[in-house]
Amino acid sequence: MISSKHGTHTSKAEVTNIDRFGIWILLSDSEYFLSYDDFPWFRHATVDQIINVETFQAENLHWPELDIDLSIESIRHPEHFPLTYK
């Protein structure tokens, strides 16, 4: 049997921990650490803003309330993506 419609994407990001050093996100059986040093936009965000994360296109995360979009590659290798945040 051939399905005429693709299924919905079920891989969702989940914030698993928030502490004074950064946040941990679980996505597709991999956990990523986002330190506040590398990702300073999260340092003063509320818990509700941080846990409201959406996935789009298999390798991207979006925080709508913070207007932040990050690729998984930038989380894996932040040294390859210099920040201009002030």
Secondary structure as a PSIPRED ss2 file (coil, helix, strand):
# PSIPRED VFORMAT (PSIPRED V4.0)

   1 M C   1.000  0.000  0.000
   2 I C   1.000  0.000  0.000
   3 S C   1.000  0.000  0.000
   4 S C   1.000  0.000  0.000
   5 K C   1.000  0.000  0.000
   6 H C   1.000  0.000  0.000
   7 G C   1.000  0.000  0.000
   8 T C   1.000  0.000  0.000
   9 H C   1.000  0.000  0.000
  10 T C   1.000  0.000  0.000
  11 S C   1.000  0.000  0.000
  12 K C   1.000  0.000  0.000
  13 A C   1.000  0.000  0.000
  14 E E   0.000  0.000  1.000
  15 V E   0.000  0.000  1.000
  16 T E   0.000  0.000  1.000
  17 N E   0.000  0.000  1.000
  18 I E   0.000  0.000  1.000
  19 D C   1.000  0.000  0.000
  20 R C   1.000  0.000  0.000
  21 F C   1.000  0.000  0.000
  22 G E   0.000  0.000  1.000
  23 I E   0.000  0.000  1.000
  24 W E   0.000  0.000  1.000
  25 I E   0.000  0.000  1.000
  26 L E   0.000  0.000  1.000
  27 L E   0.000  0.000  1.000
  28 S C   1.000  0.000  0.000
  29 D C   1.000  0.000  0.000
  30 S E   0.000  0.000  1.000
  31 E E   0.000  0.000  1.000
  32 Y E   0.000  0.000  1.000
  33 F E   0.000  0.000  1.000
  34 L E   0.000  0.000  1.000
  35 S E   0.000  0.000  1.000
  36 Y C   1.000  0.000  0.000
  37 D C   1.000  0.000  0.000
  38 D C   1.000  0.000  0.000
  39 F C   1.000  0.000  0.000
  40 P H   0.000  1.000  0.000
  41 W H   0.000  1.000  0.000
  42 F H   0.000  1.000  0.000
  43 R C   1.000  0.000  0.000
  44 H C   1.000  0.000  0.000
  45 A C   1.000  0.000  0.000
  46 T C   1.000  0.000  0.000
  47 V H   0.000  1.000  0.000
  48 D H   0.000  1.000  0.000
  49 Q H   0.000  1.000  0.000
  50 I H   0.000  1.000  0.000
  51 I H   0.000  1.000  0.000
  52 N C   1.000  0.000  0.000
  53 V C   1.000  0.000  0.000
  54 E E   0.000  0.000  1.000
  55 T E   0.000  0.000  1.000
  56 F E   0.000  0.000  1.000
  57 Q C   1.000  0.000  0.000
  58 A C   1.000  0.000  0.000
  59 E C   1.000  0.000  0.000
  60 N E   0.000  0.000  1.000
  61 L E   0.000  0.000  1.000
  62 H E   0.000  0.000  1.000
  63 W E   0.000  0.000  1.000
  64 P C   1.000  0.000  0.000
  65 E C   1.000  0.000  0.000
  66 L C   1.000  0.000  0.000
  67 D C   1.000  0.000  0.000
  68 I E   0.000  0.000  1.000
  69 D E   0.000  0.000  1.000
  70 L E   0.000  0.000  1.000
  71 S E   0.000  0.000  1.000
  72 I H   0.000  1.000  0.000
  73 E H   0.000  1.000  0.000
  74 S H   0.000  1.000  0.000
  75 I H   0.000  1.000  0.000
  76 R H   0.000  1.000  0.000
  77 H C   1.000  0.000  0.000
  78 P H   0.000  1.000  0.000
  79 E H   0.000  1.000  0.000
  80 H H   0.000  1.000  0.000
  81 F C   1.000  0.000  0.000
  82 P C   1.000  0.000  0.000
  83 L C   1.000  0.000  0.000
  84 T C   1.000  0.000  0.000
  85 Y C   1.000  0.000  0.000
  86 K C   1.000  0.000  0.000
